Every structure is written in structure tokens, then in C-alpha cells.
Amino acid sequence: MSVMREELHHLVDCLPEEKVAPLLRLVRDQFDERPVVRDLPFIGTLEAEPDFAERSEEILRSEDNHSL
């Protein structure tokens, strides 16, 4: 076994359990031709009033004035 493979094995063995699944997906993707599906749990977490996008510049300006 090559030195790089030995190091990889060692590093994987040292990983905390919660980091194993994302790494496993990454390695599996190297063998698969299907498109990669990303797990993005933060998508859709922003809640705001319906006009938030329209008022964004006004909100940012008021924040800048508060920081002065």
C-alpha cells in the first residue's frame, strides 16, 4: 500500500463520526457518473416580510447609519 493510502486510512480512522457521512459521499462521487446532489440545510431558512427584497437597500442604508 502506498504512503498516501496509508495516510488516508489513518486520517479517516481519526475522523469524528459526524464527519464520516459527508466524506463518504465525496468519495462515492468519485466512482459515480450521476450528478452530485448537495445537502444544503440552510436553504430556505430566511423568513422575512414579503417586501423585504424591495426594502433591502433601505435596510442596509439604515444599518450603515447606525454603525457610524
Gaussian input, Z-matrix of N, CA and C with variables (Angstrom, degrees):
# hf/3-21g

backbone

0 1
 N
 C     1     B1
 C     2     B2     1     A1
 N     3     B3     2     A2     1     D1
 C     4     B4     3     A3     2     D2
 C     5     B5     4     A4     3     D3
 N     6     B6     5     A5     4     D4
 C     7     B7     6     A6     5     D5
 C     8     B8     7     A7     6     D6
 N     9     B9     8     A8     7     D7
 C    10    B10     9     A9     8     D8
 C    11    B11    10    A10     9     D9
 N    12    B12    11    A11    10    D10
 C    13    B13    12    A12    11    D11
 C    14    B14    13    A13    12    D12
 N    15    B15    14    A14    13    D13
 C    16    B16    15    A15    14    D14
 C    17    B17    16    A16    15    D15
 N    18    B18    17    A17    16    D16
 C    19    B19    18    A18    17    D17
 C    20    B20    19    A19    18    D18
 N    21    B21    20    A20    19    D19
 C    22    B22    21    A21    20    D20
 C    23    B23    22    A22    21    D21
 N    24    B24    23    A23    22    D22
 C    25    B25    24    A24    23    D23
 C    26    B26    25    A25    24    D24
 N    27    B27    26    A26    25    D25
 C    28    B28    27    A27    26    D26
 C    29    B29    28    A28    27    D27
 N    30    B30    29    A29    28    D28
 C    31    B31    30    A30    29    D29
 C    32    B32    31    A31    30    D30
 N    33    B33    32    A32    31    D31
 C    34    B34    33    A33    32    D32
 C    35    B35    34    A34    33    D33
 N    36    B36    35    A35    34    D34
 C    37    B37    36    A36    35    D35
 C    38    B38    37    A37    36    D36
 N    39    B39    38    A38    37    D37
 C    40    B40    39    A39    38    D38
 C    41    B41    40    A40    39    D39
 N    42    B42    41    A41    40    D40
 C    43    B43    42    A42    41    D41
 C    44    B44    43    A43    42    D42
 N    45    B45    44    A44    43    D43
 C    46    B46    45    A45    44    D44
 C    47    B47    46    A46    45    D45
 N    48    B48    47    A47    46    D46
 C    49    B49    48    A48    47    D47
 C    50    B50    49    A49    48    D48
 N    51    B51    50    A50    49    D49
 C    52    B52    51    A51    50    D50
 C    53    B53    52    A52    51    D51
 N    54    B54    53    A53    52    D52
 C    55    B55    54    A54    53    D53
 C    56    B56    55    A55    54    D54
 N    57    B57    56    A56    55    D55
 C    58    B58    57    A57    56    D56
 C    59    B59    58    A58    57    D57
 N    60    B60    59    A59    58    D58
 C    61    B61    60    A60    59    D59
 C    62    B62    61    A61    60    D60
 N    63    B63    62    A62    61    D61
 C    64    B64    63    A63    62    D62
 C    65    B65    64    A64    63    D63
 N    66    B66    65    A65    64    D64
 C    67    B67    66    A66    65    D65
 C    68    B68    67    A67    66    D66
 N    69    B69    68    A68    67    D67
 C    70    B70    69    A69    68    D68
 C    71    B71    70    A70    69    D69
 N    72    B72    71    A71    70    D70
 C    73    B73    72    A72    71    D71
 C    74    B74    73    A73    72    D72
 N    75    B75    74    A74    73    D73
 C    76    B76    75    A75    74    D74
 C    77    B77    76    A76    75    D75
 N    78    B78    77    A77    76    D76
 C    79    B79    78    A78    77    D77
 C    80    B80    79    A79    78    D78
 N    81    B81    80    A80    79    D79
 C    82    B82    81    A81    80    D80
 C    83    B83    82    A82    81    D81
 N    84    B84    83    A83    82    D82
 C    85    B85    84    A84    83    D83
 C    86    B86    85    A85    84    D84
 N    87    B87    86    A86    85    D85
 C    88    B88    87    A87    86    D86
 C    89    B89    88    A88    87    D87
 N    90    B90    89    A89    88    D88
 C    91    B91    90    A90    89    D89
 C    92    B92    91    A91    90    D90
 N    93    B93    92    A92    91    D91
 C    94    B94    93    A93    92    D92
 C    95    B95    94    A94    93    D93
 N    96    B96    95    A95    94    D94
 C    97    B97    96    A96    95    D95
 C    98    B98    97    A97    96    D96
 N    99    B99    98    A98    97    D97
 C   100   B100    99    A99    98    D98
 C   101   B101   100   A100    99    D99
 N   102   B102   101   A101   100   D100
 C   103   B103   102   A102   101   D101
 C   104   B104   103   A103   102   D102
 N   105   B105   104   A104   103   D103
 C   106   B106   105   A105   104   D104
 C   107   B107   106   A106   105   D105
 N   108   B108   107   A107   106   D106
 C   109   B109   108   A108   107   D107
 C   110   B110   109   A109   108   D108
 N   111   B111   110   A110   109   D109
 C   112   B112   111   A111   110   D110
 C   113   B113   112   A112   111   D111
 N   114   B114   113   A113   112   D112
 C   115   B115   114   A114   113   D113
 C   116   B116   115   A115   114   D114
 N   117   B117   116   A116   115   D115
 C   118   B118   117   A117   116   D116
 C   119   B119   118   A118   117   D117
 N   120   B120   119   A119   118   D118
 C   121   B121   120   A120   119   D119
 C   122   B122   121   A121   120   D120
 N   123   B123   122   A122   121   D121
 C   124   B124   123   A123   122   D122
 C   125   B125   124   A124   123   D123
 N   126   B126   125   A125   124   D124
 C   127   B127   126   A126   125   D125
 C   128   B128   127   A127   126   D126
 N   129   B129   128   A128   127   D127
 C   130   B130   129   A129   128   D128
 C   131   B131   130   A130   129   D129
 N   132   B132   131   A131   130   D130
 C   133   B133   132   A132   131   D131
 C   134   B134   133   A133   132   D132
 N   135   B135   134   A134   133   D133
 C   136   B136   135   A135   134   D134
 C   137   B137   136   A136   135   D135
 N   138   B138   137   A137   136   D136
 C   139   B139   138   A138   137   D137
 C   140   B140   139   A139   138   D138
 N   141   B141   140   A140   139   D139
 C   142   B142   141   A141   140   D140
 C   143   B143   142   A142   141   D141
 N   144   B144   143   A143   142   D142
 C   145   B145   144   A144   143   D143
 C   146   B146   145   A145   144   D144
 N   147   B147   146   A146   145   D145
 C   148   B148   147   A147   146   D146
 C   149   B149   148   A148   147   D147
 N   150   B150   149   A149   148   D148
 C   151   B151   150   A150   149   D149
 C   152   B152   151   A151   150   D150
 N   153   B153   152   A152   151   D151
 C   154   B154   153   A153   152   D152
 C   155   B155   154   A154   153   D153
 N   156   B156   155   A155   154   D154
 C   157   B157   156   A156   155   D155
 C   158   B158   157   A157   156   D156
 N   159   B159   158   A158   157   D157
 C   160   B160   159   A159   158   D158
 C   161   B161   160   A160   159   D159
 N   162   B162   161   A161   160   D160
 C   163   B163   162   A162   161   D161
 C   164   B164   163   A163   162   D162
 N   165   B165   164   A164   163   D163
 C   166   B166   165   A165   164   D164
 C   167   B167   166   A166   165   D165
 N   168   B168   167   A167   166   D166
 C   169   B169   168   A168   167   D167
 C   170   B170   169   A169   168   D168
 N   171   B171   170   A170   169   D169
 C   172   B172   171   A171   170   D170
 C   173   B173   172   A172   171   D171
 N   174   B174   173   A173   172   D172
 C   175   B175   174   A174   173   D173
 C   176   B176   175   A175   174   D174
 N   177   B177   176   A176   175   D175
 C   178   B178   177   A177   176   D176
 C   179   B179   178   A178   177   D177
 N   180   B180   179   A179   178   D178
 C   181   B181   180   A180   179   D179
 C   182   B182   181   A181   180   D180
 N   183   B183   182   A182   181   D181
 C   184   B184   183   A183   182   D182
 C   185   B185   184   A184   183   D183
 N   186   B186   185   A185   184   D184
 C   187   B187   186   A186   185   D185
 C   188   B188   187   A187   186   D186
 N   189   B189   188   A188   187   D187
 C   190   B190   189   A189   188   D188
 C   191   B191   190   A190   189   D189
 N   192   B192   191   A191   190   D190
 C   193   B193   192   A192   191   D191
 C   194   B194   193   A193   192   D192
 N   195   B195   194   A194   193   D193
 C   196   B196   195   A195   194   D194
 C   197   B197   196   A196   195   D195
 N   198   B198   197   A197   196   D196
 C   199   B199   198   A198   197   D197
 C   200   B200   199   A199   198   D198
 N   201   B201   200   A200   199   D199
 C   202   B202   201   A201   200   D200
 C   203   B203   202   A202   201   D201

   B1=1.4580
   B2=1.5261
   B3=1.3205
   B4=1.4653
   B5=1.5284
   B6=1.3024
   B7=1.4634
   B8=1.5312
   B9=1.3303
   B10=1.4705
   B11=1.5231
   B12=1.3302
   B13=1.4676
   B14=1.5315
   B15=1.3175
   B16=1.4691
   B17=1.5253
   B18=1.3315
   B19=1.4656
   B20=1.5220
   B21=1.3236
   B22=1.4560
   B23=1.5243
   B24=1.3236
   B25=1.4665
   B26=1.5256
   B27=1.3102
   B28=1.4699
   B29=1.5306
   B30=1.3222
   B31=1.4609
   B32=1.5233
   B33=1.3283
   B34=1.4634
   B35=1.5171
   B36=1.3230
   B37=1.4700
   B38=1.5280
   B39=1.3218
   B40=1.4693
   B41=1.5313
   B42=1.3280
   B43=1.4682
   B44=1.5210
   B45=1.3416
   B46=1.4614
   B47=1.5301
   B48=1.3062
   B49=1.4716
   B50=1.5277
   B51=1.3459
   B52=1.4639
   B53=1.5335
   B54=1.3186
   B55=1.4621
   B56=1.5282
   B57=1.3200
   B58=1.4621
   B59=1.5327
   B60=1.3265
   B61=1.4714
   B62=1.5287
   B63=1.3484
   B64=1.4727
   B65=1.5315
   B66=1.3174
   B67=1.4647
   B68=1.5295
   B69=1.3173
   B70=1.4517
   B71=1.5279
   B72=1.3486
   B73=1.4691
   B74=1.5255
   B75=1.3217
   B76=1.4621
   B77=1.5249
   B78=1.3090
   B79=1.4669
   B80=1.5243
   B81=1.3205
   B82=1.4714
   B83=1.5249
   B84=1.3295
   B85=1.4671
   B86=1.5273
   B87=1.3052
   B88=1.4655
   B89=1.5261
   B90=1.3485
   B91=1.4535
   B92=1.5163
   B93=1.3018
   B94=1.4514
   B95=1.5189
   B96=1.3047
   B97=1.4603
   B98=1.5221
   B99=1.3339
   B100=1.4678
   B101=1.5255
   B102=1.3451
   B103=1.4656
   B104=1.5332
   B105=1.3117
   B106=1.4598
   B107=1.5282
   B108=1.3222
   B109=1.4536
   B110=1.5193
   B111=1.2918
   B112=1.4624
   B113=1.5178
   B114=1.3135
   B115=1.4600
   B116=1.5248
   B117=1.3288
   B118=1.4581
   B119=1.5239
   B120=1.3309
   B121=1.4594
   B122=1.5272
   B123=1.3319
   B124=1.4591
   B125=1.5221
   B126=1.3324
   B127=1.4589
   B128=1.5246
   B129=1.3045
   B130=1.4571
   B131=1.5136
   B132=1.3266
   B133=1.4591
   B134=1.5236
   B135=1.3153
   B136=1.4530
   B137=1.5176
   B138=1.3087
   B139=1.4581
   B140=1.5233
   B141=1.3146
   B142=1.4580
   B143=1.5247
   B144=1.3248
   B145=1.4577
   B146=1.5283
   B147=1.3335
   B148=1.4706
   B149=1.5292
   B150=1.3311
   B151=1.4653
   B152=1.5299
   B153=1.3135
   B154=1.4742
   B155=1.5265
   B156=1.3267
   B157=1.4650
   B158=1.5267
   B159=1.3250
   B160=1.4590
   B161=1.5227
   B162=1.3356
   B163=1.4598
   B164=1.5236
   B165=1.3299
   B166=1.4668
   B167=1.5305
   B168=1.3304
   B169=1.4650
   B170=1.5228
   B171=1.3157
   B172=1.4686
   B173=1.5342
   B174=1.3056
   B175=1.4710
   B176=1.5180
   B177=1.3156
   B178=1.4701
   B179=1.5245
   B180=1.3316
   B181=1.4717
   B182=1.5312
   B183=1.3301
   B184=1.4622
   B185=1.5280
   B186=1.3340
   B187=1.4710
   B188=1.5141
   B189=1.3554
   B190=1.4531
   B191=1.5213
   B192=1.3227
   B193=1.4567
   B194=1.5242
   B195=1.3455
   B196=1.4558
   B197=1.5165
   B198=1.3279
   B199=1.4774
   B200=1.5220
   B201=1.3281
   B202=1.4693
   B203=1.4851
   A1=108.20
   A2=116.32
   A3=120.64
   A4=110.80
   A5=115.09
   A6=121.47
   A7=110.44
   A8=116.99
   A9=120.05
   A10=111.02
   A11=117.67
   A12=120.56
   A13=110.61
   A14=116.38
   A15=119.87
   A16=110.44
   A17=116.56
   A18=120.03
   A19=110.12
   A20=117.69
   A21=121.30
   A22=110.93
   A23=117.11
   A24=120.91
   A25=110.58
   A26=116.17
   A27=120.48
   A28=110.96
   A29=116.77
   A30=120.60
   A31=111.55
   A32=117.07
   A33=120.41
   A34=110.00
   A35=117.17
   A36=120.37
   A37=112.25
   A38=117.56
   A39=121.41
   A40=113.10
   A41=117.27
   A42=120.35
   A43=111.75
   A44=117.37
   A45=120.08
   A46=109.32
   A47=116.95
   A48=122.36
   A49=113.03
   A50=118.12
   A51=120.10
   A52=113.16
   A53=117.91
   A54=120.35
   A55=112.52
   A56=116.96
   A57=120.43
   A58=111.51
   A59=118.18
   A60=121.06
   A61=112.63
   A62=119.50
   A63=118.16
   A64=112.49
   A65=116.73
   A66=119.70
   A67=110.87
   A68=116.63
   A69=121.13
   A70=110.91
   A71=116.91
   A72=120.09
   A73=110.87
   A74=115.99
   A75=120.41
   A76=110.97
   A77=117.56
   A78=121.17
   A79=110.29
   A80=117.29
   A81=119.91
   A82=111.36
   A83=116.33
   A84=120.24
   A85=111.79
   A86=118.17
   A87=121.55
   A88=111.72
   A89=116.95
   A90=121.45
   A91=112.63
   A92=116.79
   A93=120.96
   A94=110.63
   A95=116.89
   A96=121.82
   A97=112.98
   A98=117.52
   A99=120.00
   A100=110.07
   A101=117.44
   A102=119.87
   A103=110.62
   A104=115.22
   A105=121.28
   A106=109.14
   A107=116.57
   A108=122.42
   A109=107.06
   A110=116.24
   A111=120.96
   A112=110.45
   A113=115.43
   A114=121.84
   A115=106.96
   A116=117.13
   A117=122.09
   A118=109.07
   A119=117.01
   A120=120.34
   A121=114.33
   A122=117.63
   A123=119.60
   A124=112.72
   A125=118.66
   A126=121.70
   A127=109.71
   A128=116.51
   A129=121.32
   A130=114.32
   A131=118.39
   A132=119.51
   A133=113.16
   A134=118.08
   A135=121.32
   A136=109.72
   A137=115.68
   A138=120.35
   A139=107.64
   A140=116.22
   A141=119.90
   A142=109.14
   A143=114.05
   A144=120.30
   A145=108.96
   A146=117.25
   A147=120.10
   A148=114.13
   A149=118.30
   A150=119.72
   A151=112.46
   A152=117.97
   A153=121.52
   A154=111.73
   A155=117.74
   A156=120.59
   A157=110.92
   A158=116.41
   A159=120.21
   A160=111.59
   A161=116.44
   A162=120.56
   A163=112.97
   A164=118.79
   A165=121.35
   A166=112.79
   A167=118.21
   A168=119.54
   A169=110.89
   A170=116.73
   A171=120.99
   A172=110.02
   A173=117.08
   A174=121.92
   A175=110.04
   A176=117.26
   A177=120.65
   A178=111.67
   A179=117.22
   A180=120.02
   A181=110.45
   A182=116.91
   A183=119.23
   A184=110.87
   A185=117.65
   A186=120.80
   A187=110.55
   A188=117.15
   A189=120.95
   A190=110.26
   A191=118.14
   A192=121.99
   A193=111.43
   A194=117.36
   A195=120.61
   A196=112.59
   A197=116.69
   A198=120.11
   A199=112.06
   A200=118.18
   A201=120.67
   A202=113.26
   D1=139.52
   D2=-177.85
   D3=-71.95
   D4=162.32
   D5=178.84
   D6=-62.31
   D7=-38.95
   D8=-179.92
   D9=-65.37
   D10=-40.42
   D11=178.40
   D12=-66.07
   D13=-40.21
   D14=177.86
   D15=-61.98
   D16=-43.02
   D17=178.57
   D18=-64.39
   D19=-43.16
   D20=178.55
   D21=-59.35
   D22=-46.05
   D23=177.88
   D24=-58.50
   D25=-45.04
   D26=-179.57
   D27=-62.16
   D28=-46.32
   D29=-178.79
   D30=-63.50
   D31=-41.19
   D32=178.54
   D33=-63.41
   D34=-41.66
   D35=178.68
   D36=-62.64
   D37=-26.99
   D38=-177.86
   D39=-87.97
   D40=-9.42
   D41=-177.35
   D42=-65.55
   D43=141.59
   D44=170.00
   D45=-66.75
   D46=149.17
   D47=-173.62
   D48=-54.82
   D49=-37.19
   D50=-176.87
   D51=-69.12
   D52=-13.71
   D53=179.16
   D54=-98.19
   D55=-4.23
   D56=-177.58
   D57=-69.77
   D58=-46.51
   D59=-176.21
   D60=-59.11
   D61=-48.29
   D62=179.08
   D63=-61.80
   D64=-38.17
   D65=179.51
   D66=-68.82
   D67=-39.70
   D68=177.81
   D69=-60.45
   D70=-42.23
   D71=176.96
   D72=-61.37
   D73=-41.94
   D74=180.00
   D75=-62.01
   D76=-44.78
   D77=-179.80
   D78=-67.51
   D79=-43.95
   D80=178.82
   D81=-59.91
   D82=-36.04
   D83=179.50
   D84=-61.68
   D85=-24.27
   D86=178.84
   D87=-68.51
   D88=-20.45
   D89=-178.01
   D90=-105.08
   D91=-0.66
   D92=-171.86
   D93=-119.11
   D94=140.61
   D95=179.48
   D96=-93.84
   D97=-6.22
   D98=-179.56
   D99=-69.44
   D100=155.13
   D101=177.14
   D102=-62.47
   D103=145.54
   D104=-179.35
   D105=-77.49
   D106=130.44
   D107=175.83
   D108=-104.55
   D109=119.40
   D110=-178.16
   D111=-91.66
   D112=141.74
   D113=174.99
   D114=-92.86
   D115=105.87
   D116=-177.75
   D117=-118.12
   D118=82.02
   D119=-173.72
   D120=-66.80
   D121=-16.76
   D122=-178.03
   D123=-82.81
   D124=-12.08
   D125=-179.69
   D126=-64.76
   D127=130.42
   D128=177.47
   D129=83.47
   D130=12.31
   D131=-178.02
   D132=-89.03
   D133=-9.95
   D134=-179.56
   D135=-81.51
   D136=126.22
   D137=175.47
   D138=-117.93
   D139=131.74
   D140=-179.29
   D141=-155.89
   D142=170.22
   D143=178.11
   D144=-65.53
   D145=156.96
   D146=-178.66
   D147=-57.96
   D148=-29.10
   D149=-177.66
   D150=-95.24
   D151=14.28
   D152=-176.56
   D153=-55.78
   D154=-46.45
   D155=-178.83
   D156=-63.23
   D157=-39.40
   D158=179.65
   D159=-66.49
   D160=-33.59
   D161=-177.04
   D162=-93.42
   D163=4.02
   D164=-172.19
   D165=-58.55
   D166=-42.29
   D167=179.95
   D168=-64.58
   D169=-41.39
   D170=178.03
   D171=-62.07
   D172=-43.30
   D173=-179.97
   D174=-63.21
   D175=-45.17
   D176=179.62
   D177=-63.77
   D178=-40.67
   D179=178.13
   D180=-62.29
   D181=-42.83
   D182=-179.19
   D183=-66.42
   D184=-34.03
   D185=176.60
   D186=-66.74
   D187=-40.13
   D188=178.37
   D189=-62.27
   D190=-40.85
   D191=-179.41
   D192=-66.48
   D193=-32.37
   D194=178.56
   D195=-72.28
   D196=-26.05
   D197=-176.91
   D198=-82.65
   D199=-11.18
   D200=-178.90
   D201=-75.92

